[in-house]
Amino acid sequence: MVDSIEYDLIIVGSGLAGLRAAIEAAKT
């Protein structure tokens, strides 16, 4: 089981990746 901090980093990282993808999609 991963540490809660590491789990938060994964969630934040994936969240930022999704947000960036959404911005890129909105630009086109």
Residue, then its C-alpha position, 0 to 999 in steps of 0.5 A: m500500500v502506497d503512502s497517503i502522501e505519494y497517493d496525493l501526488i499521483i492524484v495531483g499529477s494526474g489532475l494537472a495532466g488532465l487539466r493540461a489536456a483539457i486546455e490543449a483541447a480547448k485551444t484547437 
